[in-house]
């Protein structure tokens, strides 16, 4: 009995075989720079371009102010 033939595409590549294909560089959708971080690659924007499109919201503490008040009578 002959050994079964391996399935096409599932044969292991010999160690001296061709290198694996390089990943296609992902570029920022706004400025075109190459993206290296996983989160940047996922969103398609670099950190500086993402900050331009999505600025942080206003800090609630900056809108709050304290008022000087006399102590309440009887306290």
C-alpha positions in Angstrom: 0.0 0.0 0.0 1.3 3.5 -0.9 1.3 6.4 1.5 -1.6 8.9 0.8 -0.6 12.0 -1.1 -0.6 15.2 1.0 -3.4 17.6 0.4 -2.4 20.5 -1.9 -1.6 23.7 0.0 -1.1 21.8 3.3 2.4 20.5 2.6 5.0 22.0 5.0 7.5 24.3 3.4 11.1 23.1 3.8 13.4 25.2 5.9 15.4 26.2 2.9 12.2 27.1 0.9 11.0 30.5 0.0 10.4 33.0 2.9 6.8 33.7 3.8 5.2 36.6 1.9 5.7 40.0 3.6 2.6 41.8 5.0 1.3 44.6 2.8 2.0 47.9 4.6 -1.1 49.7 5.9 -1.1 53.4 5.5 -2.9 56.2 7.3 -6.1 57.2 5.5 -5.5 60.9 6.3 -1.8 61.5 5.8 -0.5 58.3 4.1 2.2 57.5 6.6 2.8 53.7 7.3 1.0 52.5 10.4 2.9 50.2 12.8 0.7 49.9 15.9 -2.0 47.3 16.1 -4.7 49.8 17.1 -3.7 52.2 14.4 -3.7 49.4 11.8 -7.2 48.4 13.0 -8.6 51.9 12.7 -6.7 53.0 9.7 -5.5 56.2 11.3 -2.3 57.2 13.0 -2.4 58.6 16.5 -1.9 62.2 15.5 -4.5 62.0 12.7 -6.9 60.2 15.0 -6.5 63.0 17.5 -7.3 65.6 14.8 -10.5 63.8 13.8 -11.6 62.8 17.3 -10.6 65.4 19.8 -11.1 64.5 23.5 -14.3 65.7 25.1 -14.3 68.6 27.5 -13.2 67.8 31.0 -16.2 68.1 33.4 -14.0 69.4 36.2 -13.0 72.5 34.1 -16.6 73.6 33.9 -17.3 73.2 37.6 -16.5 76.1 39.9 -16.7 76.6 43.7 -18.7 79.5 45.1 -17.6 81.2 48.3 -20.5 81.0 50.7 -21.1 82.2 54.3 -21.8 79.3 56.7 -25.5 78.6 57.2 -27.0 79.9 60.4 -27.4 77.3 63.2 -24.6 75.0 62.0 
